[in-house]
């Protein structure tokens, strides 16, 4: 719900209005069942629900000193300077008041690229990576994605749900309130359905909102090693219709990479997915510059992810499109590679940039967005304000949720995090320490408080 007739950047005015089938102005108090008050810095990231932030906009994060947020039934009804909000809201006997004591308050963090449903673990690969083995060499020794495929195929539904719940607890405790979740470790119709069904079950049980993505084209499974085209046909003719028929995914992703799925194969899969009602995403230009970014822009994909090897032409096409460039710096860090996505060039050329964890059991066993934020400052040379926008409103755009989450604005979900800091830059300065002290999801205190 949005305030009609209020400009996108006029959050100070909007904070005095209560939207519910229309706006109520100054004549009556605004009923609220949650008040978060005393924020030394209330970082709203307001004003870009209609489109993601680009270029200099990325550093405009809407800080209100001594700010407050009020909510009712899980929806924000007032945002603004504390005295004004508190004067306008009316609390009931059962209302919850969170006094932040001058701390930093951000929108709930959004992680737009995760593989949170999987079985098994691959810590044994760490020594291989330290010794200098690359991805293909680890794969040849029985490691890599196919190791996780074996474990996930062998796992039962309840085992996948239990593991996913544990990881989501960890994410929530560090401030992530919305996340995308991919399949892709089954690589059979049965096991891909099992993964997506586990994600749906988690979405019904856990406070973190999950946005499901079908990634059946994540790798060529061993049984199709010499018949990759047969596997592409299986994805198109059997997996996609089954996923669509059960309504298990909002997006379809493909690992478009040399030795995995070509641009032409990726296009065929994603076109068919679109015909069945799934929006496109793409693992693009992670290892070589194959043209994945250009394909994502061509298809109007919600996002092109990874982009460590994106070409100047690919950057240009993304800048001209509505496709969000999702950068995964923890992946490069964990792989011990020296090639990070060219974030500064992407921002300067006008690409809408977001950040994600790529949480998975192999290339990025990192499910902490604050750690991603710290790496982004140091390795991508992103400014702290740009990082904040990239893990909130732009990340929400990358998964089609910017109308509901990603900023603190009237009419959006009351998802927010109180961090044990007095300056938002401290979050990236002290990365590696969990500074989230209170997490609110849909107007309910779910961590701390």
LOSE-956321 format. One record per residue (C-alpha): residue number from 0; residue in three letters; x, y, z. Coordinates in steps of 0.1 Angstrom, whole numbers, plus 5000, padded with zeros to 4 digits. Each point is the difference from the previous one (the first is absolute). Example, Ala and Ser with C-alpha at 12.3 -4.5 7.8 and 13.67 -1.06 7.14 Angstrom:
// residues 2
{0,'ALA',{5123,4955,5078}}
{1,'SER',{5014,5034,4993}}
//
This chain:
// residues 449
{0,'UNK',{5000,5000,5000}}
{1,'UNK',{5013,5034,4990}}
{2,'UNK',{4989,5036,5008}}
{3,'UNK',{4985,5014,4968}}
{4,'UNK',{5010,5035,4991}}
{5,'UNK',{5032,4999,5020}}
{6,'UNK',{5033,5004,4982}}
{7,'UNK',{5024,4971,5001}}
{8,'UNK',{5026,5019,5020}}
{9,'UNK',{4975,5017,5023}}
{10,'UNK',{5003,4975,5028}}
{11,'UNK',{4998,5027,5027}}
{12,'UNK',{4965,5010,4988}}
{13,'UNK',{4991,4963,4995}}
{14,'UNK',{5010,4993,5036}}
{15,'UNK',{4970,5021,5011}}
{16,'UNK',{4975,4980,4980}}
{17,'UNK',{4984,4966,5006}}
{18,'UNK',{4992,4980,4970}}
{19,'UNK',{4972,4974,5001}}
{20,'UNK',{4975,5003,4972}}
{21,'UNK',{5009,5036,4999}}
{22,'UNK',{5020,5025,5021}}
{23,'UNK',{4990,5014,5033}}
{24,'UNK',{5016,5034,5007}}
{25,'UNK',{5006,5022,5031}}
{26,'UNK',{4965,4997,5015}}
{27,'UNK',{5004,4966,5017}}
{28,'UNK',{5027,4980,5017}}
{29,'UNK',{5016,4971,4981}}
{30,'UNK',{4994,4967,5018}}
{31,'UNK',{5031,4980,5003}}
{32,'UNK',{5010,4967,5017}}
{33,'UNK',{5038,5005,4996}}
{34,'UNK',{5021,5031,5006}}
{35,'UNK',{5038,4999,4994}}
{36,'UNK',{5013,5033,5014}}
{37,'UNK',{5032,5018,5009}}
{38,'UNK',{5020,4990,4969}}
{39,'UNK',{5032,5020,4999}}
{40,'UNK',{5000,4994,4962}}
{41,'UNK',{4968,4987,4984}}
{42,'UNK',{5012,4989,4965}}
{43,'UNK',{4969,4999,4979}}
{44,'UNK',{5014,4995,4965}}
{45,'UNK',{4967,5015,4989}}
{46,'UNK',{4988,5012,4967}}
{47,'UNK',{5010,4973,4975}}
{48,'UNK',{4972,4974,5002}}
{49,'UNK',{4991,5006,4963}}
{50,'UNK',{5035,4994,4987}}
{51,'UNK',{5034,4990,5014}}
{52,'UNK',{5027,5026,5009}}
{53,'UNK',{5027,5007,4975}}
{54,'UNK',{5032,5021,4999}}
{55,'UNK',{5001,5028,5026}}
{56,'UNK',{4965,4990,5013}}
{57,'UNK',{5015,4969,5015}}
{58,'UNK',{5016,5021,5027}}
{59,'UNK',{4968,5018,5009}}
{60,'UNK',{4987,4979,5029}}
{61,'UNK',{4975,5023,5018}}
{62,'UNK',{5014,5004,5035}}
{63,'UNK',{4978,5015,5026}}
{64,'UNK',{5017,5009,5033}}
{65,'UNK',{4980,4991,5031}}
{66,'UNK',{4975,4981,4979}}
{67,'UNK',{4971,4977,5007}}
{68,'UNK',{4979,4974,4982}}
{69,'UNK',{4964,4990,5009}}
{70,'UNK',{4982,4970,4986}}
{71,'UNK',{4966,4983,5003}}
{72,'UNK',{4992,4964,4989}}
{73,'UNK',{5035,4996,4986}}
{74,'UNK',{4998,5031,4978}}
{75,'UNK',{5018,5033,5005}}
{76,'UNK',{4976,5028,5007}}
{77,'UNK',{5024,5028,5009}}
{78,'UNK',{5037,5008,4994}}
{79,'UNK',{5018,5032,5009}}
{80,'UNK',{5016,5021,5027}}
{81,'UNK',{4993,4985,5034}}
{82,'UNK',{4980,5028,5016}}
{83,'UNK',{4977,5004,4970}}
{84,'UNK',{4993,4962,4997}}
{85,'UNK',{4994,4996,5038}}
{86,'UNK',{4976,5030,5000}}
{87,'UNK',{4980,4984,4972}}
{88,'UNK',{4998,4964,5011}}
{89,'UNK',{4977,4984,5026}}
{90,'UNK',{5011,4969,5017}}
{91,'UNK',{4978,4974,5016}}
{92,'UNK',{5006,4980,5032}}
{93,'UNK',{5015,4971,4980}}
{94,'UNK',{5022,5022,4978}}
{95,'UNK',{5037,4993,4999}}
{96,'UNK',{5025,5029,5004}}
{97,'UNK',{5036,4994,4990}}
{98,'UNK',{5023,5028,5014}}
{99,'UNK',{5032,4998,4979}}
{100,'UNK',{5020,5023,5023}}
{101,'UNK',{5015,5020,4971}}
{102,'UNK',{5010,4969,4979}}
{103,'UNK',{4999,4996,4963}}
{104,'UNK',{4969,4986,4984}}
{105,'UNK',{4999,4987,4964}}
{106,'UNK',{4974,4982,4979}}
{107,'UNK',{5001,4963,5003}}
{108,'UNK',{5029,4987,4979}}
{109,'UNK',{4991,4983,4967}}
{110,'UNK',{5022,4972,4986}}
{111,'UNK',{4990,4995,4964}}
{112,'UNK',{5022,4970,4991}}
{113,'UNK',{5002,4969,5023}}
{114,'UNK',{5001,4962,4998}}
{115,'UNK',{4987,4995,5035}}
{116,'UNK',{4984,4966,4994}}
{117,'UNK',{5026,4973,4997}}
{118,'UNK',{5015,4970,5018}}
{119,'UNK',{5035,4992,5009}}
{120,'UNK',{5031,5021,5005}}
{121,'UNK',{5033,5005,4981}}
{122,'UNK',{5025,5013,5026}}
{123,'UNK',{5025,4975,4987}}
{124,'UNK',{5003,5022,4969}}
{125,'UNK',{5016,5028,5020}}
{126,'UNK',{5034,4983,5000}}
{127,'UNK',{4998,4994,4963}}
{128,'UNK',{4993,5037,4994}}
{129,'UNK',{5029,5010,5022}}
{130,'UNK',{5022,4976,4980}}
{131,'UNK',{4990,5019,4969}}
{132,'UNK',{4976,4975,4983}}
{133,'UNK',{4974,5017,4979}}
{134,'UNK',{4963,4992,4996}}
{135,'UNK',{5005,4974,4972}}
{136,'UNK',{5028,4983,5018}}
{137,'UNK',{4979,4997,5032}}
{138,'UNK',{4972,4986,4978}}
{139,'UNK',{5023,4974,4985}}
{140,'UNK',{5008,4988,5036}}
{141,'UNK',{4963,4994,5007}}
{142,'UNK',{4993,5033,5017}}
{143,'UNK',{4982,5031,4988}}
{144,'UNK',{4963,5003,4992}}
{145,'UNK',{4996,4964,4991}}
{146,'UNK',{5009,4990,5036}}
{147,'UNK',{4971,5021,5012}}
{148,'UNK',{4978,4985,4974}}
{149,'UNK',{5007,4965,5013}}
{150,'UNK',{4993,5011,5036}}
{151,'UNK',{4968,5019,4991}}
{152,'UNK',{4986,4972,4979}}
{153,'UNK',{5006,4976,5029}}
{154,'UNK',{4984,5023,5026}}
{155,'UNK',{4964,4998,5011}}
{156,'UNK',{4976,5029,4999}}
{157,'UNK',{5000,5004,5037}}
{158,'UNK',{5038,5001,5001}}
{159,'UNK',{5001,5028,4974}}
{160,'UNK',{4974,5020,5019}}
{161,'UNK',{5019,4996,5033}}
{162,'UNK',{5033,5011,4985}}
{163,'UNK',{4984,5029,4982}}
{164,'UNK',{4983,5011,5033}}
{165,'UNK',{5034,5000,5018}}
{166,'UNK',{5016,5022,4973}}
{167,'UNK',{4970,5024,4999}}
{168,'UNK',{5003,5004,5038}}
{169,'UNK',{5036,5011,4995}}
{170,'UNK',{4990,5024,4973}}
{171,'UNK',{4972,5015,5019}}
{172,'UNK',{5022,5005,5031}}
{173,'UNK',{5023,5022,4978}}
{174,'UNK',{4972,5021,4985}}
{175,'UNK',{4988,4982,4969}}
{176,'UNK',{4962,5001,4998}}
{177,'UNK',{4994,4992,4963}}
{178,'UNK',{5020,4976,4978}}
{179,'UNK',{4999,4983,4967}}
{180,'UNK',{5005,4962,5000}}
{181,'UNK',{5010,4979,4970}}
{182,'UNK',{4997,4963,4992}}
{183,'UNK',{5027,4985,4979}}
{184,'UNK',{5016,4972,5021}}
{185,'UNK',{4975,4974,4988}}
{186,'UNK',{5004,5000,4963}}
{187,'UNK',{4971,4975,4996}}
{188,'UNK',{4964,5010,4998}}
{189,'UNK',{4992,4982,5032}}
{190,'UNK',{5029,5015,5020}}
{191,'UNK',{4995,5035,4986}}
{192,'UNK',{4964,4998,5011}}
{193,'UNK',{5011,4987,5034}}
{194,'UNK',{5023,5030,5005}}
{195,'UNK',{4973,5026,4990}}
{196,'UNK',{4974,4983,5022}}
{197,'UNK',{5025,5002,5029}}
{198,'UNK',{5004,5037,4993}}
{199,'UNK',{4962,5004,5000}}
{200,'UNK',{4998,4982,5033}}
{201,'UNK',{5027,5023,5015}}
{202,'UNK',{4981,5030,4987}}
{203,'UNK',{4969,4989,5020}}
{204,'UNK',{5020,4993,5032}}
{205,'UNK',{5028,5026,5002}}
{206,'UNK',{4998,5038,5005}}
{207,'UNK',{5024,5007,4970}}
{208,'UNK',{4980,5005,4968}}
{209,'UNK',{5013,4977,4973}}
{210,'UNK',{4997,5007,4962}}
{211,'UNK',{5004,4967,4982}}
{212,'UNK',{5020,4995,4968}}
{213,'UNK',{5002,4969,4978}}
{214,'UNK',{5037,4993,4990}}
{215,'UNK',{4997,4966,4984}}
{216,'UNK',{5026,5011,4975}}
{217,'UNK',{5027,5004,5026}}
{218,'UNK',{5024,4974,4987}}
{219,'UNK',{5000,4970,4977}}
{220,'UNK',{4995,4969,5022}}
{221,'UNK',{5023,4970,4996}}
{222,'UNK',{4974,4979,4983}}
{223,'UNK',{4998,5026,4972}}
{224,'UNK',{5037,5008,4998}}
{225,'UNK',{5002,4990,4964}}
{226,'UNK',{4965,5011,4991}}
{227,'UNK',{4996,5036,5011}}
{228,'UNK',{4973,5007,4974}}
{229,'UNK',{4979,4972,5014}}
{230,'UNK',{5002,5016,5034}}
{231,'UNK',{4990,5034,4986}}
{232,'UNK',{4970,4984,4985}}
{233,'UNK',{4992,4983,5033}}
{234,'UNK',{5001,5034,5017}}
{235,'UNK',{4977,5016,4974}}
{236,'UNK',{4976,4972,4993}}
{237,'UNK',{4996,4983,5035}}
{238,'UNK',{5015,5021,5028}}
{239,'UNK',{4986,5034,4991}}
{240,'UNK',{4964,4988,4994}}
{241,'UNK',{5001,4981,5033}}
{242,'UNK',{5013,5030,5020}}
{243,'UNK',{4975,5023,4983}}
{244,'UNK',{4970,4977,5005}}
{245,'UNK',{5006,4999,5038}}
{246,'UNK',{5008,5037,5003}}
{247,'UNK',{5033,4993,5017}}
{248,'UNK',{5021,5028,4986}}
{249,'UNK',{4997,5037,4991}}
{250,'UNK',{5033,5001,4980}}
{251,'UNK',{5020,4977,4977}}
{252,'UNK',{5038,5003,5001}}
{253,'UNK',{5027,4984,4978}}
{254,'UNK',{5037,4997,5005}}
{255,'UNK',{5011,5015,4967}}
{256,'UNK',{5037,4993,4999}}
{257,'UNK',{5027,4983,4979}}
{258,'UNK',{4998,4963,5005}}
{259,'UNK',{4966,5002,5016}}
{260,'UNK',{4971,5016,4980}}
{261,'UNK',{5006,5020,4969}}
{262,'UNK',{4983,5033,4992}}
{263,'UNK',{4978,4983,4975}}
{264,'UNK',{4990,4972,5024}}
{265,'UNK',{4994,5025,5027}}
{266,'UNK',{4978,5021,4977}}
{267,'UNK',{4979,4969,4991}}
{268,'UNK',{4994,4991,5037}}
{269,'UNK',{4992,5035,5011}}
{270,'UNK',{4976,5007,4971}}
{271,'UNK',{4981,4968,5008}}
{272,'UNK',{5000,5010,5037}}
{273,'UNK',{4985,5034,4990}}
{274,'UNK',{4973,4983,4980}}
{275,'UNK',{4991,4980,5031}}
{276,'UNK',{4999,5032,5022}}
{277,'UNK',{5034,4999,5016}}
{278,'UNK',{5021,5032,4999}}
{279,'UNK',{5037,4996,4990}}
{280,'UNK',{5032,5002,5020}}
{281,'UNK',{5034,4991,4988}}
{282,'UNK',{5034,4989,5015}}
{283,'UNK',{5019,5022,4975}}
{284,'UNK',{5037,5005,4991}}
{285,'UNK',{5014,4985,5032}}
{286,'UNK',{5031,4984,4986}}
{287,'UNK',{5002,5010,4963}}
{288,'UNK',{4984,5028,4981}}
{289,'UNK',{4974,4979,4982}}
{290,'UNK',{4973,5026,4994}}
{291,'UNK',{4978,4991,5029}}
{292,'UNK',{4994,5036,5010}}
{293,'UNK',{4990,5009,4965}}
{294,'UNK',{4975,4971,5000}}
{295,'UNK',{4986,5010,5033}}
{296,'UNK',{4994,5036,4987}}
{297,'UNK',{4985,4986,4968}}
{298,'UNK',{4975,4978,5018}}
{299,'UNK',{4991,5027,5026}}
{300,'UNK',{5013,4978,5028}}
{301,'UNK',{4994,5011,5036}}
{302,'UNK',{5037,4996,5006}}
{303,'UNK',{5034,4990,4986}}
{304,'UNK',{5021,4985,5028}}
{305,'UNK',{5038,4996,5006}}
{306,'UNK',{5014,5021,4971}}
{307,'UNK',{5036,4997,5010}}
{308,'UNK',{5009,4996,4963}}
{309,'UNK',{4974,5023,4986}}
{310,'UNK',{5010,5018,4968}}
{311,'UNK',{4998,5038,4993}}
{312,'UNK',{4972,4992,4976}}
{313,'UNK',{4982,4980,5026}}
{314,'UNK',{5003,5029,5025}}
{315,'UNK',{4985,5023,4974}}
{316,'UNK',{4971,4977,4993}}
{317,'UNK',{4992,4996,5037}}
{318,'UNK',{5002,5038,5005}}
{319,'UNK',{4974,5005,4972}}
{320,'UNK',{4977,4973,5015}}
{321,'UNK',{4979,4995,5031}}
{322,'UNK',{5021,4969,5009}}
{323,'UNK',{5017,5003,5033}}
{324,'UNK',{5037,4990,5002}}
{325,'UNK',{5004,4978,5031}}
{326,'UNK',{5036,4998,5012}}
{327,'UNK',{5011,4972,5022}}
{328,'UNK',{5034,5011,5016}}
{329,'UNK',{5000,4972,5026}}
{330,'UNK',{5003,4975,4972}}
{331,'UNK',{5032,5015,4986}}
{332,'UNK',{5013,5003,5036}}
{333,'UNK',{4993,4964,5009}}
{334,'UNK',{5014,4986,4967}}
{335,'UNK',{5031,5020,5007}}
{336,'UNK',{4998,5016,4966}}
{337,'UNK',{5014,5034,4991}}
{338,'UNK',{4972,5010,4976}}
{339,'UNK',{4971,5018,5015}}
{340,'UNK',{4971,5015,4980}}
{341,'UNK',{5008,5035,4988}}
{342,'UNK',{4975,5017,5023}}
{343,'UNK',{5014,5035,4996}}
{344,'UNK',{4998,4999,4963}}
{345,'UNK',{4965,4985,5001}}
{346,'UNK',{4988,5027,5024}}
{347,'UNK',{5016,5028,4979}}
{348,'UNK',{4985,4987,4968}}
{349,'UNK',{4965,4999,5016}}
{350,'UNK',{4994,4963,5008}}
{351,'UNK',{4976,4994,5028}}
{352,'UNK',{5023,4981,5024}}
{353,'UNK',{4990,4977,5029}}
{354,'UNK',{5019,4978,5023}}
{355,'UNK',{4993,4964,5011}}
{356,'UNK',{5017,4972,5020}}
{357,'UNK',{4998,4971,4975}}
{358,'UNK',{4997,4978,5031}}
{359,'UNK',{5008,4965,4989}}
{360,'UNK',{5020,4970,5013}}
{361,'UNK',{5029,5005,4976}}
{362,'UNK',{5010,5033,4985}}
{363,'UNK',{4985,5023,5027}}
{364,'UNK',{4992,4984,5033}}
{365,'UNK',{4991,5035,5013}}
{366,'UNK',{4965,5009,5010}}
{367,'UNK',{5008,5033,5017}}
{368,'UNK',{4990,5030,4981}}
{369,'UNK',{5020,5023,5023}}
{370,'UNK',{5031,4980,4990}}
{371,'UNK',{4991,5005,4964}}
{372,'UNK',{4996,5037,5007}}
{373,'UNK',{5035,5002,5015}}
{374,'UNK',{5016,4982,4971}}
{375,'UNK',{4982,5023,4975}}
{376,'UNK',{5016,5031,5015}}
{377,'UNK',{5035,4985,5001}}
{378,'UNK',{5001,4980,4967}}
{379,'UNK',{4973,5017,4978}}
{380,'UNK',{5009,5035,5012}}
{381,'UNK',{4964,5007,5006}}
{382,'UNK',{4992,5028,5025}}
{383,'UNK',{4981,4990,5031}}
{384,'UNK',{4968,5019,4989}}
{385,'UNK',{5001,4982,4966}}
{386,'UNK',{5003,4967,5018}}
{387,'UNK',{4970,5008,5022}}
{388,'UNK',{4978,5007,4969}}
{389,'UNK',{5014,4968,4983}}
{390,'UNK',{4989,4977,5028}}
{391,'UNK',{4966,5016,5005}}
{392,'UNK',{4980,5017,4973}}
{393,'UNK',{5020,4989,4970}}
{394,'UNK',{5002,4964,5013}}
{395,'UNK',{4962,5001,5004}}
{396,'UNK',{4997,5011,4963}}
{397,'UNK',{5022,4970,4990}}
{398,'UNK',{4973,4976,5013}}
{399,'UNK',{4969,5020,4992}}
{400,'UNK',{4992,5010,5036}}
{401,'UNK',{5008,5038,4999}}
{402,'UNK',{4963,5008,5005}}
{403,'UNK',{5000,4983,5033}}
{404,'UNK',{5035,5000,5015}}
{405,'UNK',{5034,5017,4997}}
{406,'UNK',{4992,5034,5015}}
{407,'UNK',{4982,5015,5030}}
{408,'UNK',{4970,5017,4984}}
{409,'UNK',{4963,5002,5008}}
{410,'UNK',{4981,4970,4985}}
{411,'UNK',{5030,4976,5000}}
{412,'UNK',{5006,4971,5023}}
{413,'UNK',{5014,5009,5034}}
{414,'UNK',{5033,4982,4995}}
{415,'UNK',{5029,5017,5017}}
{416,'UNK',{5032,4994,5020}}
{417,'UNK',{5014,5019,5030}}
{418,'UNK',{5038,4998,4998}}
{419,'UNK',{5023,5005,5030}}
{420,'UNK',{5016,5031,4984}}
{421,'UNK',{4995,5037,5000}}
{422,'UNK',{5012,5005,4964}}
{423,'UNK',{4989,4978,4971}}
{424,'UNK',{5036,4999,4987}}
{425,'UNK',{5010,4981,5031}}
{426,'UNK',{4982,4969,4987}}
{427,'UNK',{5025,4997,4971}}
{428,'UNK',{5030,5012,5021}}
{429,'UNK',{4994,4972,5026}}
{430,'UNK',{4989,4973,4976}}
{431,'UNK',{5004,4965,5014}}
{432,'UNK',{4983,5010,5032}}
{433,'UNK',{4962,4995,5002}}
{434,'UNK',{4987,5034,5010}}
{435,'UNK',{4963,4992,4994}}
{436,'UNK',{4984,5005,5035}}
{437,'UNK',{4963,5000,4990}}
{438,'UNK',{4983,4987,4969}}
{439,'UNK',{4964,5008,4991}}
{440,'UNK',{4982,4980,4973}}
{441,'UNK',{4965,5010,4989}}
{442,'UNK',{4996,5021,5031}}
{443,'UNK',{5010,4973,5024}}
{444,'UNK',{5032,4999,5021}}
{445,'UNK',{5016,4967,4989}}
{446,'UNK',{5036,5005,5013}}
{447,'UNK',{5010,5018,5032}}
{448,'UNK',{4978,5027,5015}}
//
